[in-house]
Structure formats: structure tokens, C-alpha cells
Amino acid sequence: MEEKRQKAYRIGVFVFILLAVLTLGEFWLARTGAPWWAIFWLIALNKAWFVMEHYMHLPKVFAGGEGHEH
């Protein structure tokens, strides 16, 4: 159980850092005045997916099953 918790923690920290890097990339692109709106959409969609997948636990909601995991 402890190993599973450590793995989840490492993934959570990795995703947090990844989201921070993507946000910095968005900020840098916006500051340069780049008109690449498609890149902004791709970054935003990727960030939304990471948040839903790793912080909101969306796959667990649709997976079914009973009980709570602690």
C-alpha cells in the first residue's frame, strides 16, 4: 500500500511540475505576442486533460466499482 501511495505522489508532483512548465510556456508565448492561437488551444487542452486525469480522478468516476480507496 505504501508503495502505491509513493507512486501516486511522484506522479502528482511530476504533473504539477509539467503544468507549471506549460503555464510558463503559455506566458512566454503571450508575452512575445505570438499569433499562434492553435498552440494556445493545444496547451490549454493538454493542461485540462492532466488536471482531470490526475487531480480530479475522472477515470475512476466512470470506471464503476463500489467502495472508496484510501
N, C-alpha and C positions, 0 to 999 in steps of 0.2 A: 504494500500500500504506500509506503514511504517513497519508494522508487517512482511510482506513478505520479505522486504529488510533486516530486522534484522535476520530473519530465514536464509536467504541465506548467510549473513555474518557469522553467527555462524557455519553453515555447512562448509563454506570456511575455517574458522580458524581451525575447527576440522580436516578437510582433510589435511591442511598444517602441523599440528602437527603430524598427522598419517604418512604422507610422511617423515617427519623428523625422526620419530622413526624407520620406516622401513629402512631408509638410515643408521641410526646408527647401526641397526641390521646387515645390509649388511657389513658395515665397520668392525664390531666386528667379524663376521664370516670370512671375508677375512684376518683379522689380525691373527686369530688363525690358519689359514692355513687349514681350513676345506675343504675337497674334496667333499662337498655335493653340486655339481653343480645343482642338481634339485631344491634345496631350493633357490639358487640364481635366477633361472629362475622363480620360483613361486613368489618371492618377486618382481622381475622386472616386471612381467606381472600384478601383483596387483597394483603396482605403476603406470604403464602406464594406466590401466583402471581408476584409481582415477583421474589422470590428464585429460584424455579425457572426463570423465563423469562430473567432477565438474569445471574444468578450461577452457576447450575448448568447453564445452556445445554441445558435439557431438549429444546427443539425440534430441536437438532442431533443428539441421540441417536436420535430417531425419524425423522429425515429420510433416513437411509441414507447412501449415498455412502461412498467409501473415502478414506483418507488423512487427514492431520492438517493443520489450518490453523494457521500461526504468524504 
